[in-house]
Amino acid sequence: MDAKDRMLELPYALYDSQDLLVQDIVLKGSGGVKKGGIALLGGIQINTGPDTTDYFHPLRFDYMNNKGEVVEDLLSKITK
């Protein structure tokens, strides 16, 4: 309610709540990964009109081990 621009803040608030749910799913399911790990990409999808390109604003890109621990933060490699 205190946000300067609530329409700008809303997708970030929704992302934060969904990210918590995804993290819980990854932690519970990551033990089933025997080799390698998990790549987790998350962000905000911005849908536009039919004649305009949609956008994806990445906020997370992590490589995780089979314990759900972040091994490497890859976000900087795609947002340079």
Helices and strands as residue ranges (DSSP letters): H 6-29, G 30-32, E 38-46, E 55-64, E 70-73, H 75-78
